[in-house]
Amino acid sequence: MNIYPYLNFDGTAEEAMLFYKSILGGEFEGGISFFGEIPGMELPEEEKSRVMHISLKISDSVKIMASDTSPSMGHVWIKGNHNYISINADSKEDGDRIFKGLSAGGKIEMDYQKTFWGAYFGSFEDKFGIGWMVNYDLKPGEE
C-alpha cells in the first residue's frame, strides 16, 4: 500500500504542479487529464480545461497528486478542503476494505466503484473531517 498527498486547486492545478516539478524534479505519470476529456460529461466551457488528475512522481516512494475543483459538479474550493490523503491499495478487495472501514460514520463523496480510467476509486470525508481517496489500478485482465 502507498499513501500520497492529494491536493485540490481552484483552476491552478497545472500551474502549481509545473512549479513543484521545477523545484522538486520528477516526472508526470500518464500526462495531465482534463475534465473536458470525461466521456459523456456536459461541462461549462471554462471548466473543460481544468485538471481532473495529475501525478508528479518525484521518486519511487514520493508522489504528489492533484486536481482542480469543478464548480458545476458541486465541488467548491474552500481553504481547508484542498488536501486529501490518497491510498493506492494492493488489491480491489483491500481497497474496498479500507474504503468501508475509514468511511464509516463519515460522508461519502463517491462510492468505491469501477471507473472509466481503469481503476476502482472512491472518496469520502471521514468522521473526523479528513478527506480520503482510495484507488486500486486494475491489472490487465482484471474487472
Salt bridges, closest charged atoms under 4 A:
ASP10 OD1 - ARG50 NH1 3.14
GLU27 OE1 - LYS21 NZ 3.93
GLU29 OE1 - LYS63 NZ 3.02
GLU45 OE1 - LYS48 NZ 3.43
ASP60 OD1 - LYS57 NZ 3.41
ASP94 OD1 - ARG97 NH2 2.76
ASP96 OD2 - LYS100 NZ 3.09
GLU143 OE1 - LYS114 NZ 2.62
